[in-house]
């Protein structure tokens, strides 16, 4: 999913710095892991784009493709290998110092969406419903889109 603004300017392209991270959850049981990969605007803390999948390079590449619509100069992330492989070195900054907003966002999402909580009795039985529930939350509370 990609954040959109107004009717006259459908895609926001003025984001210079983003923080990227992945957030773990599961479908049916903890062996069936499902990851929310997303990026936030480093300055405002708003979610810019997100996607779901395994913790694999292909899913990060889907997120990176969504981020191509923005003029990103700097990516902040942790030391995960997908980021090191596919983000140009001059644009990539690794470390906890610049990823505090996205780590805080992870906690907020885990608190508000029980399907993302680590120990919970609320879980999804189908990947489709898992992605729909989390996607609806992000679209409503982050993008301000009515459902």
DSSP file (Angstrom, degrees, kcal/mol; ACC not computed):
  #  RESIDUE AA STRUCTURE BP1 BP2  ACC     N-H-->O    O-->H-N    N-H-->O    O-->H-N    TCO  KAPPA ALPHA  PHI   PSI    X-CA   Y-CA   Z-CA
    1    1 A X              0   0    0      0, 0.0    49,-1.9     0, 0.0     2,-0.4   0.000 360.0 360.0 360.0 149.8    0.0    0.0    0.0
    2    2 A X  B     -A   49   0A   0     47,-0.2    47,-0.2    65,-0.0     2,-0.2  -0.985 360.0-114.9-131.1 136.0    1.2    3.5   -0.7
    3    3 A X        -     0   0    0     45,-2.5     9,-0.6    -2,-0.4     2,-0.4  -0.483  34.2-165.9 -70.7 136.2    0.2    6.8    1.0
    4    4 A X  B     -F   11   0B   0     -2,-0.2     2,-0.4     7,-0.2     7,-0.2  -0.932   6.3-153.2-123.9 148.9   -1.6    9.2   -1.3
    5    5 A X        -     0   0    0      5,-0.8     4,-0.1     4,-0.5   138,-0.0  -0.937  46.8 -39.3-120.2 145.0   -2.4   12.9   -0.9
    6    6 A X        -     0   0    0     -2,-0.4    -1,-0.2     1,-0.1     0, 0.0   0.599  66.2 -89.6  30.0 170.4   -5.3   15.0   -2.3
    7    7 A X  S    S+     0   0    0      1,-0.2     3,-0.4    -3,-0.1    -1,-0.1   0.822 122.0  50.5 -80.9 -33.4   -6.8   14.8   -5.7
    8    8 A X  S    S+     0   0    0      1,-0.3     2,-0.5     2,-0.1    -1,-0.2   0.843 120.7  32.8 -77.2 -31.7   -4.5   17.3   -7.4
    9    9 A X  S    S+     0   0    0     -4,-0.1    -4,-0.5     1,-0.1    -1,-0.3  -0.779  71.5 178.9-122.4  85.2   -1.3   15.7   -6.2
   10   10 A X        +     0   0    0     -2,-0.5    -5,-0.8    -3,-0.4     2,-0.5   0.800  68.8  41.5 -63.9 -30.8   -2.0   11.9   -6.1
   11   11 A X  B    S-F    4   0B   0     -7,-0.2     2,-0.5    58,-0.0    -7,-0.2  -0.970  78.1-136.3-122.1 128.4    1.4   10.8   -4.9
   12   12 A X        +     0   0    0     -9,-0.6     3,-0.2    -2,-0.5    -9,-0.1  -0.696  28.9 169.4 -78.6 120.9    3.4   12.7   -2.3
   13   13 A X        +     0   0    0     -2,-0.5    58,-0.9    57,-0.1    -1,-0.1   0.212  50.3  90.9-119.1  15.6    7.0   12.9   -3.5
   14   14 A X        +     0   0    0     56,-0.1     2,-0.5    58,-0.0    -1,-0.1   0.164  51.0 120.2-100.8  19.9    8.6   15.3   -1.1
   15   15 A X        +     0   0    0     -3,-0.2     3,-0.1     1,-0.2    56,-0.1  -0.743  31.3 174.2 -87.5 124.3    9.9   12.8    1.5
   16   16 A X        +     0   0    0     -2,-0.5    57,-3.3     1,-0.2    58,-1.9   0.843  63.4  33.8 -97.2 -41.2   13.6   12.9    1.9
   17   17 A X  E     +b   74   0A   0     56,-0.2    25,-2.4    55,-0.2    26,-0.4  -0.958  63.6 179.9-124.3 134.9   14.4   10.6    4.8
   18   18 A X  E     -bC  75  41A   0     56,-2.3    58,-2.9    -2,-0.4     2,-0.4  -0.958  20.3-143.5-130.8 152.6   12.6    7.3    5.7
   19   19 A X  E     -bC  76  40A   0     21,-2.2    21,-2.5    -2,-0.3     2,-0.4  -0.953  21.9-162.8-108.4 133.1   13.0    4.7    8.4
   20   20 A X  E     + C   0  39A   0     56,-2.6    58,-0.4    -2,-0.4     2,-0.3  -0.927  19.3 148.0-120.0 144.4   12.3    1.1    7.4
   21   21 A X  E     - C   0  38A   0     17,-2.1    17,-2.5    -2,-0.4     2,-0.3  -0.964  34.8-124.8-160.2 170.4   11.6   -1.9    9.6
   22   22 A X  E     - C   0  37A   0     -2,-0.3     2,-0.4    15,-0.2    15,-0.2  -0.953  16.0-152.7-127.1 148.4    9.8   -5.2    9.7
   23   23 A X  E     - C   0  36A   0     13,-2.4    13,-2.7    -2,-0.3     2,-0.2  -0.984  14.8-135.5-129.0 125.7    7.3   -6.3   12.4
   24   24 A X  E     + C   0  35A   0     -2,-0.4     2,-0.3    11,-0.2    11,-0.2  -0.525  36.0 139.8 -85.6 142.4    6.6   -9.9   13.2
   25   25 A X  E     - C   0  34A   0      9,-1.8     9,-2.7    -2,-0.2     2,-0.3  -0.875  33.2-126.9-154.7-169.6    3.3  -11.7   13.8
   26   26 A X  E     - C   0  33A   0     89,-0.6    98,-0.7     7,-0.3     2,-0.4  -0.965   3.0-137.1-146.7 162.5    1.8  -15.0   12.9
   27   27 A X  B    S-g  124   0C   0      5,-2.2     2,-2.4     2,-0.6     5,-0.2  -0.994  84.7 -22.8-123.2 126.8   -1.1  -16.7   11.2
   28   28 A X  S    S+     0   0    0     96,-3.1     2,-0.3    -2,-0.4    97,-0.1  -0.368 134.1   9.3  69.9 -58.9   -2.7  -19.8   12.9
   29   29 A X  S >  S-     0   0    0     -2,-2.4     3,-1.6     3,-0.1    -2,-0.6  -0.947  82.0-102.1-146.0 166.2    0.5  -20.7   14.9
   30   30 A X  T 3  S+     0   0    0     -2,-0.3     3,-0.1     1,-0.3    -2,-0.1   0.637 115.0  65.0 -69.3 -13.3    3.8  -19.2   15.6
   31   31 A X  T 3  S+     0   0    0      1,-0.2     2,-1.3     2,-0.1    -1,-0.3   0.756  90.4  69.1 -76.7 -24.1    5.6  -21.3   13.1
   32   32 A X  S <  S-     0   0    0     -3,-1.6    -5,-2.2    -5,-0.2    -1,-0.2  -0.662  81.6-168.2 -94.2  79.4    3.7  -19.6   10.3
   33   33 A X  E     -C   26   0A   0     -2,-1.3     2,-0.4    -7,-0.2    -7,-0.3  -0.391  11.9-169.7 -75.4 145.5    5.3  -16.2   10.6
   34   34 A X  E     -C   25   0A   0     -9,-2.7    -9,-1.8    -2,-0.1     2,-0.4  -0.999   8.5-155.2-134.5 131.7    3.9  -13.2    8.8
   35   35 A X  E     -CD  24  53A   0     18,-3.1    18,-1.8    -2,-0.4     2,-0.7  -0.907  10.9-149.7-116.9 135.8    5.9   -9.9    8.6
   36   36 A X  E     -CD  23  52A   0    -13,-2.7   -13,-2.4    -2,-0.4     2,-0.5  -0.922  18.8-166.5 -97.0 114.8    4.7   -6.3    8.1
   37   37 A X  E     +CD  22  51A   0     14,-2.9    14,-2.6    -2,-0.7     2,-0.3  -0.896  21.2 156.7-101.3 129.5    7.4   -4.4    6.2
   38   38 A X  E     -CD  21  50A   0    -17,-2.5   -17,-2.1    -2,-0.5     2,-0.4  -0.976  33.0-142.8-152.1 166.2    6.9   -0.7    6.3
   39   39 A X  E     -CD  20  49A   0     10,-2.4     9,-3.2    -2,-0.3    10,-1.1  -0.980  14.3-162.8-130.4 141.8    8.6    2.7    6.0
   40   40 A X  E     -CD  19  47A   0    -21,-2.5   -21,-2.2    -2,-0.4     2,-0.4  -0.900  33.0-100.6-121.6 154.9    7.8    5.9    7.9
   41   41 A X  E  >  -C   18   0A   0      5,-2.8     4,-2.8    -2,-0.3   -23,-0.2  -0.609  29.9-144.1 -68.8 123.7    8.7    9.5    7.2
   42   42 A X  T  4 S+     0   0    0    -25,-2.4    -1,-0.2    -2,-0.4   -24,-0.1   0.821  95.8  45.1 -62.9 -32.1   11.7   10.2    9.4
   43   43 A X  T  4 S+     0   0    0    -26,-0.4    -1,-0.2     1,-0.1   -25,-0.1   0.879 127.4  22.8 -81.6 -39.2   10.6   13.8   10.1
   44   44 A X  T  4 S-     0   0    0      2,-0.1    -2,-0.2     0, 0.0    -1,-0.1   0.696  90.5-130.2-104.0 -21.9    6.9   13.3   10.8
   45   45 A X     <  +     0   0    0     -4,-2.8     2,-0.2     1,-0.3    -3,-0.1   0.521  57.8 142.4  82.4   5.1    6.6    9.6   11.9
   46   46 A X        -     0   0    0     -5,-0.2    -5,-2.8     1,-0.1    -1,-0.3  -0.557  59.3-108.3 -80.6 143.2    3.8    8.9    9.4
   47   47 A X  E     - D   0  40A   0     -7,-0.2    -7,-0.3    -2,-0.2     3,-0.1  -0.542  34.8-178.7 -69.2 132.2    3.7    5.6    7.6
   48   48 A X  E     -     0   0A   0     -9,-3.2   -45,-2.5     1,-0.4     2,-0.3   0.834  62.1 -10.1 -99.6 -46.3    4.6    6.1    4.0
   49   49 A X  E     -AD   2  39A   0    -10,-1.1   -10,-2.4   -47,-0.2    -1,-0.4  -0.987  60.6-176.8-153.7 155.0    4.2    2.6    2.5
   50   50 A X  E     + D   0  38A   0    -49,-1.9     2,-0.3    -2,-0.3   -12,-0.2  -0.988   4.3 178.6-152.2 159.9    3.8   -1.0    3.7
   51   51 A X  E     - D   0  37A   0    -14,-2.6   -14,-2.9    -2,-0.3     2,-0.3  -0.966  19.2-130.1-154.6 165.7    3.6   -4.6    2.5
   52   52 A X  E     + D   0  36A   0     -2,-0.3     2,-0.3   -16,-0.2   -16,-0.2  -0.859  45.9  91.1-121.0 154.6    3.2   -8.1    4.0
   53   53 A X  E     - D   0  35A   0    -18,-1.8   -18,-3.1    -2,-0.3     2,-0.1  -0.990  68.9 -36.1 161.4-160.3    5.1  -11.3    3.5
   54   54 A X        -     0   0    0     -2,-0.3     2,-1.5   -20,-0.2     5,-0.1  -0.230  66.3 -94.0 -80.1 176.1    7.9  -13.5    4.8
   55   55 A X  S    S+     0   0    0      4,-0.1     2,-0.3   -22,-0.1    -1,-0.1  -0.526  85.5 124.3 -91.5  68.0   11.2  -12.1    6.1
   56   56 A X  S >> S-     0   0    0     -2,-1.5     4,-1.5     1,-0.1     3,-0.6  -0.834  76.0-111.5-127.0 159.9   12.7  -12.5    2.7
   57   57 A X  H 3> S+     0   0    0     -2,-0.3     4,-2.5     1,-0.2     5,-0.2   0.851 112.6  62.8 -59.6 -36.8   14.5  -10.2    0.2
   58   58 A X  H 3> S+     0   0    0      1,-0.2     4,-1.4     2,-0.2    -1,-0.2   0.858 102.7  49.0 -61.8 -35.2   11.6  -10.4   -2.3
   59   59 A X  H <> S+     0   0    0     -3,-0.6     4,-1.8     2,-0.2    -1,-0.2   0.900 110.2  50.4 -72.5 -40.0    9.2   -8.8    0.2
   60   60 A X  H  X S+     0   0    0     -4,-1.5     4,-2.9     1,-0.2    -2,-0.2   0.898 107.0  55.4 -62.7 -37.8   11.6   -5.9    1.0
   61   61 A X  H  X S+     0   0    0     -4,-2.5     4,-2.1     1,-0.2    -1,-0.2   0.851 104.2  54.1 -64.5 -32.7   12.0   -5.4   -2.8
   62   62 A X  H  X S+     0   0    0     -4,-1.4     4,-1.7     2,-0.2    -1,-0.2   0.919 110.9  46.0 -62.8 -43.1    8.2   -5.0   -3.0
   63   63 A X  H  X S+     0   0    0     -4,-1.8     4,-1.9     1,-0.2    -2,-0.2   0.923 111.1  51.7 -64.7 -43.7    8.4   -2.3   -0.3
   64   64 A X  H  X S+     0   0    0     -4,-2.9     4,-0.6     1,-0.2    -1,-0.2   0.872 106.7  54.5 -62.0 -36.6   11.4   -0.6   -2.1
   65   65 A X  H >< S+     0   0    0     -4,-2.1     3,-0.8     1,-0.2     4,-0.3   0.898 107.3  50.4 -63.6 -40.5    9.4   -0.6   -5.3
   66   66 A X  H >< S+     0   0    0     -4,-1.7     3,-1.0     1,-0.2    -1,-0.2   0.869 107.7  54.4 -63.0 -35.6    6.6    1.2   -3.5
   67   67 A X  H >< S+     0   0    0     -4,-1.9     3,-1.8     1,-0.2     5,-0.3   0.603  84.3  84.8 -76.6 -10.9    9.1    3.8   -2.2
   68   68 A X  T << S+     0   0    0     -3,-0.8    -1,-0.2    -4,-0.6    -2,-0.2   0.745  77.5  69.1 -62.5 -22.4   10.4    4.6   -5.7
   69   69 A X  T <  S+     0   0    0     -3,-1.0     2,-0.3    -4,-0.3    -1,-0.3   0.660  94.8  69.1 -69.6 -15.2    7.5    7.1   -6.0
   70   70 A X  S <  S-     0   0    0     -3,-1.8     2,-1.4    -4,-0.1   -57,-0.1  -0.734  88.0-121.9-105.0 153.1    9.2    9.2   -3.4
   71   71 A X        -     0   0    0    -58,-0.9     2,-0.5    -2,-0.3    -3,-0.1  -0.648  42.7-179.6 -91.8  79.5   12.5   11.2   -3.7
   72   72 A X        +     0   0    0     -2,-1.4   -56,-0.2    -5,-0.3   -55,-0.2  -0.694  19.8 172.8 -90.3 127.4   14.3    9.5   -0.9
   73   73 A X        +     0   0    0    -57,-3.3     2,-0.4    -2,-0.5   -56,-0.2   0.735  68.9  30.9-100.1 -30.2   17.8   10.6   -0.1
   74   74 A X  E     -b   17   0A   0    -58,-1.9   -56,-2.3    18,-0.0     2,-0.5  -0.996  58.4-163.5-137.4 132.7   18.4    8.6    3.1
   75   75 A X  E     -be  18  92A   0     16,-3.5    18,-3.0    -2,-0.4     2,-0.5  -0.962  10.3-161.2-108.8 127.1   17.2    5.3    4.4
   76   76 A X  E     +be  19  93A   0    -58,-2.9   -56,-2.6    -2,-0.5     2,-0.3  -0.923  28.7 140.5-105.8 134.2   17.6    4.6    8.1
   77   77 A X  E     - e   0  94A   0     16,-1.9    18,-2.1    -2,-0.5    21,-0.1  -0.937  48.6 -93.9-156.3 177.2   17.4    1.0    9.2
   78   78 A X        -     0   0    0    -58,-0.4   -58,-0.0    -2,-0.3    -1,-0.0  -0.105  58.4 -83.6 -84.5-165.3   18.7   -1.8   11.5
   79   79 A X  S    S+     0   0    0     15,-0.1     2,-0.1     4,-0.1    15,-0.1   0.083  72.8 144.6 -95.1  23.4   21.4   -4.2   10.4
   80   80 A X    >>  -     0   0    0      1,-0.1     4,-1.4     2,-0.0     3,-0.7  -0.384  55.2-126.2 -66.2 140.6   19.1   -6.6    8.5
   81   81 A X  H 3> S+     0   0    0      1,-0.2     4,-2.3     2,-0.2     5,-0.2   0.799 103.7  62.7 -62.7 -33.1   20.8   -8.1    5.4
   82   82 A X  H 3> S+     0   0    0      1,-0.2     4,-2.0     2,-0.2    -1,-0.2   0.903 105.0  48.0 -59.7 -40.3   18.1   -7.2    3.0
   83   83 A X  H <> S+     0   0    0     -3,-0.7     4,-1.6     1,-0.2    -1,-0.2   0.924 111.7  48.7 -66.4 -43.4   18.6   -3.5    3.7
   84   84 A X  H  < S+     0   0    0     -4,-1.4    -1,-0.2     1,-0.2    -2,-0.2   0.845 114.0  47.8 -65.5 -33.3   22.4   -3.8    3.2
   85   85 A X  H  < S+     0   0    0     -4,-2.3    -1,-0.2     1,-0.1    -2,-0.2   0.892 121.6  29.3 -73.1 -40.8   22.0   -5.7    0.0
   86   86 A X  H  < S+     0   0    0     -4,-2.0     2,-0.5    -5,-0.2    -2,-0.2   0.440 101.4  78.3-111.7  -0.7   19.4   -3.5   -1.8
   87   87 A X  S  < S-     0   0    0     -4,-1.6     5,-0.1    -5,-0.2   -23,-0.0  -0.939  87.0-110.1-108.7 131.5   19.9    0.0   -0.5
   88   88 A X    >>  -     0   0    0     -2,-0.5     3,-1.4     1,-0.1     4,-0.7  -0.290  25.1-124.5 -58.3 139.4   22.8    2.0   -2.0
   89   89 A X  G >4 S+     0   0    0      1,-0.3     3,-0.8     2,-0.2    -1,-0.1   0.854 108.8  54.9 -57.1 -39.4   25.6    2.5    0.6
   90   90 A X  G 34 S+     0   0    0      1,-0.2    -1,-0.3     3,-0.0    -2,-0.1   0.705 113.6  42.4 -70.4 -18.1   25.6    6.3    0.2
   91   91 A X  G <4 S+     0   0    0     -3,-1.4   -16,-3.5   -17,-0.1     2,-0.5   0.474 100.2  87.2-101.0  -4.7   21.9    6.4    0.9
   92   92 A X  E <<  -e   75   0A   0     -3,-0.8     2,-0.5    -4,-0.7   -16,-0.2  -0.861  48.5-177.2-110.5 124.6   21.8    3.9    3.8
   93   93 A X  E     -e   76   0A   0    -18,-3.0   -16,-1.9    -2,-0.5     2,-0.4  -0.981  12.3-159.6-117.8 122.2   22.4    4.7    7.5
   94   94 A X  E     +e   77   0A   0     -2,-0.5   -16,-0.2   -18,-0.2     2,-0.2  -0.838  39.7  79.6-104.0 135.9   22.5    1.8    9.9
   95   95 A X  S    S-     0   0    0    -18,-2.1     3,-0.5    -2,-0.4     4,-0.2  -0.621  75.0-100.8 146.7 158.9   21.9    2.2   13.6
   96   96 A X  S >  S+     0   0    0      1,-0.2     3,-1.0    -2,-0.2     4,-0.2   0.718 103.8  77.6 -75.8 -22.4   19.5    2.7   16.5
   97   97 A X  T 3  S+     0   0    0      1,-0.3     3,-0.4     2,-0.1    -1,-0.2   0.869 104.9  32.4 -57.0 -39.3   20.1    6.4   16.8
   98   98 A X  T 3  S+     0   0    0     -3,-0.5    -1,-0.3     1,-0.2    -2,-0.2   0.309 110.7  64.3-104.6   8.5   18.0    7.2   13.7
   99   99 A X    <>  +     0   0    0     -3,-1.0     4,-1.9    -4,-0.2    -1,-0.2   0.129  64.4 108.5-115.3  20.8   15.4    4.5   14.0
  100  100 A X  H  > S+     0   0    0     -3,-0.4     4,-2.1    -4,-0.2     5,-0.2   0.867  76.4  53.6 -66.7 -36.5   13.7    5.5   17.3
  101  101 A X  H  > S+     0   0    0      2,-0.2     4,-2.2     1,-0.2    -1,-0.2   0.911 110.4  45.5 -66.4 -41.5   10.5    6.7   15.6
  102  102 A X  H  > S+     0   0    0      2,-0.2     4,-2.1     1,-0.2    -1,-0.2   0.864 111.7  52.0 -72.6 -33.4    9.9    3.5   13.8
  103  103 A X  H  X S+     0   0    0     -4,-1.9     4,-1.6     2,-0.2    -1,-0.2   0.889 110.9  48.4 -66.5 -37.6   10.7    1.4   16.9
  104  104 A X  H  X S+     0   0    0     -4,-2.1     4,-2.2     2,-0.2    -2,-0.2   0.888 109.5  53.0 -65.3 -39.5    8.1    3.6   18.8
  105  105 A X  H  X S+     0   0    0     -4,-2.2     4,-2.9     1,-0.2     5,-0.2   0.878 104.1  56.7 -63.5 -37.8    5.7    3.0   15.9
  106  106 A X  H  X S+     0   0    0     -4,-2.1     4,-2.5     1,-0.2    -1,-0.2   0.926 108.2  47.2 -57.9 -44.8    6.2   -0.8   16.3
  107  107 A X  H  X S+     0   0    0     -4,-1.6     4,-2.0     2,-0.2    -2,-0.2   0.905 111.7  50.3 -64.4 -41.5    5.2   -0.5   20.0
  108  108 A X  H  X S+     0   0    0     -4,-2.2     4,-2.5     2,-0.2     5,-0.2   0.930 112.0  47.1 -62.4 -45.4    2.1    1.6   19.1
  109  109 A X  H  X S+     0   0    0     -4,-2.9     4,-2.7     1,-0.2     7,-0.3   0.908 111.4  51.1 -64.1 -41.2    1.0   -0.9   16.4
  110  110 A X  H  < S+     0   0    0     -4,-2.5    -1,-0.2    -5,-0.2    -2,-0.2   0.859 113.0  46.8 -63.4 -34.7    1.5   -3.9   18.8
  111  111 A X  H  < S+     0   0    0     -4,-2.0    -2,-0.2    -5,-0.2    -1,-0.2   0.906 119.4  37.4 -73.3 -42.0   -0.5   -2.1   21.5
  112  112 A X  H  < S+     0   0    0     -4,-2.5     2,-0.7     1,-0.2    -2,-0.2   0.794 115.3  52.5 -84.1 -29.4   -3.4   -1.1   19.2
  113  113 A X    ><  -     0   0    0     -4,-2.7     3,-2.1    -5,-0.2     4,-0.4  -0.897  66.3-164.5-112.3 104.3   -3.6   -4.2   16.9
  114  114 A X  G >  S+     0   0    0     -2,-0.7     3,-1.1     1,-0.3     8,-0.2   0.733  84.8  69.2 -63.3 -22.9   -3.8   -7.3   19.1
  115  115 A X  G 3  S+     0   0    0      1,-0.2   -89,-0.6     8,-0.1    -1,-0.3   0.676  99.8  50.7 -68.7 -15.0   -2.9   -9.6   16.1
  116  116 A X  G <  S+     0   0    0     -3,-2.1    -1,-0.2    -7,-0.3    -2,-0.2   0.501  84.6 112.0 -96.8  -6.7    0.6   -8.0   16.3
  117  117 A X    <   -     0   0    0     -3,-1.1     3,-0.2    -4,-0.4    -6,-0.1  -0.391  68.7-134.9 -68.3 145.8    1.0   -8.7   20.1
  118  118 A X  S    S+     0   0    0      1,-0.3     2,-0.6    -2,-0.1    -1,-0.1   0.890  96.1  32.0 -71.7 -40.2    3.7  -11.3   20.9
  119  119 A X  S    S+     0   0    0      2,-0.0     2,-0.3    -3,-0.0    -1,-0.3  -0.947  88.9 131.9-119.7 110.1    1.5  -13.1   23.5
  120  120 A X        -     0   0    0     -2,-0.6    -5,-0.0    -3,-0.2     3,-0.0  -0.975  57.2-143.6-152.4 159.3   -2.1  -13.0   22.6
  121  121 A X  S    S+     0   0    0     -2,-0.3     2,-0.7     1,-0.0    -6,-0.1   0.379  86.6  86.9-102.4  -0.9   -5.3  -15.1   22.2
  122  122 A X        +     0   0    0     -8,-0.2     2,-0.3    -5,-0.0    -5,-0.2  -0.880  57.6 140.4-101.4 110.6   -6.3  -12.9   19.2
  123  123 A X        -     0   0    0     -2,-0.7     2,-0.3    -7,-0.1   -96,-0.1  -0.946  48.3-104.2-145.4 165.3   -4.7  -14.2   16.0
  124  124 A X  B     -g   27   0C   0    -98,-0.7   -96,-3.1    -2,-0.3     3,-0.1  -0.646  10.7-161.0 -93.0 149.0   -5.7  -14.7   12.4
  125  125 A X  S    S+     0   0    0     -2,-0.3     2,-0.4   -98,-0.2    -1,-0.1   0.546  81.1  41.2-100.6 -12.2   -6.5  -18.0   10.8
  126  126 A X  S  > S-     0   0    0      1,-0.1     4,-2.3   -98,-0.0    -1,-0.2  -0.999  72.1-136.0-138.2 139.6   -5.9  -16.9    7.3
  127  127 A X  H  > S+     0   0    0     -2,-0.4     4,-2.7     1,-0.2     5,-0.2   0.879 106.8  59.4 -58.9 -37.8   -3.1  -14.7    5.8
  128  128 A X  H  > S+     0   0    0      1,-0.2     4,-2.0     2,-0.2    -1,-0.2   0.934 109.1  41.4 -56.9 -49.5   -5.8  -12.8    3.8
  129  129 A X  H  > S+     0   0    0      2,-0.2     4,-2.7     1,-0.2     5,-0.2   0.872 112.0  56.4 -68.5 -36.9   -7.7  -11.7    6.9
  130  130 A X  H  X S+     0   0    0     -4,-2.3     4,-2.0     1,-0.2     5,-0.2   0.950 111.6  42.3 -56.7 -51.1   -4.5  -10.9    8.8
  131  131 A X  H  X S+     0   0    0     -4,-2.7     4,-2.5     1,-0.2    -2,-0.2   0.866 114.0  52.3 -66.5 -37.6   -3.4   -8.5    6.0
  132  132 A X  H  X S+     0   0    0     -4,-2.0     4,-2.8    -5,-0.2     5,-0.2   0.938 109.9  47.6 -64.5 -48.0   -6.9   -7.0    5.7
  133  133 A X  H  X S+     0   0    0     -4,-2.7     4,-1.9     2,-0.2    -2,-0.2   0.938 117.6  40.8 -61.5 -48.8   -7.2   -6.2    9.4
  134  134 A X  H  X S+     0   0    0     -4,-2.0     4,-2.4    -5,-0.2    -1,-0.2   0.908 115.5  51.7 -68.1 -41.2   -3.8   -4.6    9.8
  135  135 A X  H  X S+     0   0    0     -4,-2.5     4,-2.8    -5,-0.2    -2,-0.2   0.897 108.3  51.4 -61.3 -41.4   -4.2   -2.9    6.4
  136  136 A X  H  X S+     0   0    0     -4,-2.8     4,-2.2     2,-0.2     5,-0.2   0.904 109.7  50.4 -62.8 -41.0   -7.5   -1.4    7.4
  137  137 A X  H  X>S+     0   0    0     -4,-1.9     4,-2.9    -5,-0.2     5,-0.5   0.951 113.1  45.0 -61.5 -48.7   -6.1   -0.1   10.7
  138  138 A X  I  X>S+     0   0    0     -4,-2.4     4,-2.0     1,-0.2     5,-1.6   0.924 113.8  49.6 -62.6 -44.5   -3.1    1.6    8.9
  139  139 A X  I  <5S+     0   0    0     -4,-2.8     6,-2.7     3,-0.2    -1,-0.2   0.863 118.0  40.3 -63.9 -35.0   -5.4    3.0    6.2
  140  140 A X  I  <5S+     0   0    0     -4,-2.2     4,-0.4     4,-0.2    -2,-0.2   0.952 126.4  28.4 -78.9 -52.0   -7.8    4.4    8.8
  141  141 A X  I  <5S+     0   0    0     -4,-2.9    -3,-0.2    -5,-0.2    -2,-0.2   0.756 131.4  31.7 -88.1 -25.1   -5.5    5.7   11.5
  142  142 A X  I  <<S+     0   0    0     -4,-2.0    -3,-0.2    -5,-0.5    -4,-0.1   0.863 130.2  29.8 -97.5 -45.6   -2.4    6.6    9.5
  143  143 A X  S   <S-     0   0    0     -5,-1.6    -3,-0.2     2,-0.1    -4,-0.1   0.630  95.0-130.8 -91.7 -14.3   -3.7    7.7    6.1
  144  144 A X        +     0   0    0     -4,-0.4     2,-0.4    -6,-0.3    -4,-0.2   0.734  51.0 155.3  72.0  21.5   -7.0    9.0    7.3
  145  145 A X        -     0   0    0     -6,-2.7    -1,-0.2     1,-0.0     2,-0.2  -0.662  40.3-129.7 -84.3 135.3   -8.9    7.1    4.6
  146  146 A X              0   0    0     -2,-0.4    -1,-0.0     1,-0.1    -6,-0.0  -0.551 360.0 360.0 -82.0 150.7  -12.6    6.3    5.4
  147  147 A X              0   0    0     -2,-0.2    -1,-0.1    -7,-0.0    -2,-0.0   0.411 360.0 360.0-105.7 360.0  -13.7    2.7    5.0
